[in-house]
Amino acid sequence: MIASKTRLSTCRPSSAPFKAATRPVQSRHVAVRASESVAEIVNKLKTLTLLEAAELVKEIETTFGVDASAAAPVAMIAGPAAAAAAPVVEEKTTFDVVLEDIPADKKVGIYKVVRNIAGIAVNQVKDFTATLPKTVLEGASKADAETAKNQLAEAGAKVKIA
């Protein structure tokens, strides 16, 4: 257990009035006193210039085989340059096939392909394609999306993969 002389007292005297609205809540802290050698090193560190501190870090890294940057917060190391960097874009894994236009002379052939791709009934195809652009296939793999696009393009439709 910690000796009583190293403990900080945060208790209020019983004669002091309690003012919850004006006094911040205090927490109990235990002070750990450093040995004289550690206190001496800390005092010397306080007097170092920035250049000397950088040299000290490099020397500690080489002497003890550690990397000081791994322990430092990333925001402090990267600084404002990291904020200006573009975010990493993840590769897209699902694709949508969007029917953009159906030429009037090729409607029947395109309707057959749309019916097969979208899995809808014959009597629903005309209503389904009444307003364009229309997503015919959603959340498909790249290969499936390319296949559907090629089938619609061969039938004469204007198609894109989104």
N, C-alpha and C positions, 0 to 999 in steps of 0.2 A: 504494500500500500504506500502511497505517496506521503511523505512527511508533511506535517501541518504547516511548516514554514514555507513550503513551495506552493501552497494553495492560495489562489487569489480569492478574496472574499467579495461576493457580489450581493450579500444580504444587506437589506436596508435596516437602519436603526428602527426600533419599534416606535420611537417617539415621532418619526417623520410621518407626515400625512400622506395617504395614498391618493395619487392622482392618476387614474388610469387613462384619462383622455390626453394628458399632457406629457407623460413620461413614457418613453419607449420600453418595451419589454426587454429585460436583460437576461442573458443566458449565463449559466455557470461555466466558467473556463478554468482549466487547470494549467498553471504555468509550469513548464518543464525548464529547469535551469540547465543551461549548457555548461560543460566543463570549461575550465579557463582556457585550454588550448583551442577549443572550438570557438569560444567567444573572441579570442585573439584573431583567429583566421577570419571570422566574420567582420571584425573591425577593419582588418587589412583589405578585405574585399570592397568595403564601402569606399575606400580611398582610390581604388583603381580607376583609370580612365577607360573609355570604351575600347580603345585599341588594346590596352593591357588585358582587359577582360576577354577579348576575342583570342588573344594569344594564350591565355590561361585555359580556355576551353579546348583549343587545339592541342595543347600539351597534355591535358587530362585525357583526351580522346586517344592520343598515341600511346601514352603511358599505360592506361588501363584497358585499351582495346574496346572502347565503347563508342557509341554514336550519340552525341548530345542532341542532334536534331530529331531523333526518334522520340525523345521525351518531351520536346518542346511542342506547344500547340501549333497546329498547321497554320492558323491565321497569322500568327506572329512571324513565322518563317516566310510565308508566301507574300504577305503584305498586300498592297493594292494591285499588284500584277495578277494575282489569282482572281480577283474580282473582275478584271477585264477579260480574262480568258473565256472562250466560248464553252458552254456546257457540253459534256460528252453526249452525243446522240446515240441512243441504242438502236441496233439494227432491227428493222421491222420484221416480225415473224408472221403476222396475219395480214391478209389483203382482201380488199373488196373489189368486185368487178362491177363497174358502173356502165350501164347502157346509156349512151348520150343521144343517139339519133337513129331513127329507122327510116330508110328511104321507102317511099310509097310503093315502088314497084317490087320490093323484096320483103314485104311484110310477112307473107305466109311462111317463108323459109326461116325468117328470124323468129317468128312466133313459135315454131317447132323447137328451135334451139333454146329459146328462153324457157319454154315449158319443161324441157328436160333438165336444164341447169337449176331453175328455181323450184322445180318440183310442184308445179301448180297444175290445175285442171285446164282442159282445152278452153272451156267457156270463161275462164278467169284471165287468160293471157291478154286479151284486148284491154280490159280494165286495168290490169297490172301495168301495161306499157302506155297507158293513156297520157300520163304526165312524165316527161323526161327532163332531166336525167333521172334514172332509176337504178338503185342498187339491185343487181340480179343475184349476186353471190356475196355473202358476208363472212368474214373471219376465216377465209380459206388459206391453205398453204400457198406458197409461191407457185409451185408446180400446178396445183389445181386451178389457181387464178389464171395462169398463163394458158392452160388448156381451154378454159371457158372463154377467155378473150379470143383465142385463135378460132374457136368454133363460131363465135358470133361475128368475128371479122370475115371469115370465109362465107358466112351467110349474107354479108353485105352491111352489117350494122357498124356504127361508129361506137367504139368501146374504149374505156380506159381502166387501168388498175389503180386503185387508190389505197 
